[in-house]
Amino acid sequence: MKQYKTIYFIYDADGGFFNELKYWYNKHIKKQGSECELCGISHSKYFVRLEWLSFIRRLKNDYRVKVLHRDEVPQKIKDMNRYYPSVIGETTENELVELMDNISFVDFTKPSNVEELEQQIRESIKRQ
C-alpha cells in the first residue's frame, strides 16, 4: 500500500476574489458556464460548508492537505495533463497518483456530498 504525504484537491475554477465572484455570478445569476462539481460539494450557494472544513481538518491529522484552484496548481501536477476537478495524492516517494479524476465527479458513483466524497477518497487511498 502506498503511503501518502500530501492530498491535493483541485477545483475547476480560478482562484482570487474576482474570479470567484465571476464564477458565482455565472453559476447562480446567469446560469451559464460550466460548474465545478467539487465546488458544489464543498460550498453552499454563499459559503463554504462546515462539513467540508471538518473533513479537511480530519485529513490533516494524517496528511498535508492543499486545496487549490486550477490557476494555483504546481507545475508537477500540471505536467500530468489531467482535467479538473480532481484529487491527487503525493506519495512519500514523490509519486503523484490521481485518487479521483474529473469523471469520478460526474459518473453514476459521483459523490453528492462531503460524506460521500470522504468515503471515496479514503477507499481510493486504501486501494493504492
C-alpha positions in Angstrom: 0.0 0.0 0.0 1.3 3.4 -0.9 1.9 6.0 1.8 0.7 9.5 1.0 2.2 12.6 2.4 0.0 15.2 0.6 -3.5 15.3 -0.8 -4.4 17.9 -3.4 -8.0 19.0 -4.0 -8.1 20.9 -7.3 -11.2 23.0 -8.2 -12.1 23.5 -11.9 -12.2 27.3 -11.3 -9.7 30.0 -11.0 -8.8 31.5 -7.6 -8.8 35.0 -6.3 -11.7 37.2 -5.2 -12.8 38.5 -8.6 -12.5 35.1 -10.3 -14.6 33.5 -7.5 -17.1 36.3 -7.8 -17.3 35.9 -11.6 -17.8 32.1 -11.1 -20.6 32.6 -8.6 -22.3 35.2 -10.8 -22.2 33.0 -13.9 -23.4 29.9 -11.9 -26.1 31.5 -9.8 -27.3 34.6 -11.6 -26.7 34.0 -15.3 -27.0 30.2 -15.0 -24.2 29.9 -17.6 -20.7 28.4 -17.7 -19.5 25.0 -16.5 -20.0 24.0 -12.9 -17.1 22.7 -10.8 -18.5 19.6 -9.1 -16.0 19.9 -6.2 -17.2 23.5 -5.6 -20.8 22.2 -5.4 -19.7 19.7 -2.7 -17.5 22.0 -0.7 -19.6 25.2 -0.9 -23.3 26.1 -0.4 -24.7 28.9 -2.5 -22.9 31.5 -0.4 -20.4 29.9 2.0 -18.0 27.0 2.5 -19.8 24.1 4.1 -18.8 23.3 7.7 -18.8 19.6 6.8 -16.1 20.4 4.2 -13.9 22.2 6.8 -14.3 19.3 9.2 -13.3 16.8 6.5 -10.2 18.8 5.6 -9.4 19.1 9.4 -9.7 15.3 9.8 -7.5 14.6 6.7 -4.8 17.0 8.1 -4.4 14.6 11.0 -2.7 12.2 8.5 -1.6 14.2 5.5 -0.7 17.7 4.3 -3.8 18.9 2.5 -3.8 21.6 -0.2 -7.0 22.9 -1.7 -6.2 24.7 -4.9 -7.8 26.4 -7.9 -6.7 25.3 -11.4 -4.6 28.5 -11.7 -2.7 27.6 -8.5 -1.7 24.1 -9.4 2.1 23.3 -9.1 3.9 22.5 -12.3 4.4 18.9 -11.3 0.7 18.4 -11.3 0.1 20.4 -14.4 2.6 18.1 -16.2 0.1 15.2 -15.5 -2.2 16.8 -18.1 -5.4 16.0 -16.1 -8.7 17.6 -16.2 -10.3 19.2 -13.1 -11.8 18.9 -10.6 -9.6 16.1 -9.3 -7.9 14.8 -6.2 -4.2 14.0 -6.4 -2.2 12.2 -3.8 1.6 12.6 -3.5 3.3 9.6 -2.0 6.3 9.6 0.3 8.3 8.7 -2.8 7.1 11.9 -4.5 4.9 9.9 -7.0 1.7 11.6 -8.0 -1.4 9.4 -8.1 -4.8 10.5 -9.2 -7.2 9.5 -6.4 -10.2 10.9 -8.2 -10.4 12.2 -11.7 -12.9 14.6 -13.2 -15.0 11.7 -14.5 -15.4 10.5 -10.9 -17.2 13.7 -10.1 -19.8 13.2 -12.8 -20.3 9.5 -13.3 -23.0 7.3 -11.7 -21.0 6.9 -8.5 -20.3 10.6 -8.1 -20.2 12.0 -4.6 -23.1 14.3 -3.9 -21.9 15.5 -0.5 -18.9 15.7 1.7 -19.5 12.4 3.4 -19.6 10.5 0.1 -16.5 12.4 -1.1 -14.6 11.5 2.1 -15.6 7.8 1.7 -14.5 7.7 -1.9 -11.2 9.4 -1.1 -10.4 7.1 1.8 -11.3 4.0 -0.3 -9.1 5.2 -3.1 -6.2 5.7 -0.7 -6.6 2.1 0.6 -6.8 0.6 -2.9 -3.5 2.1 -3.9 
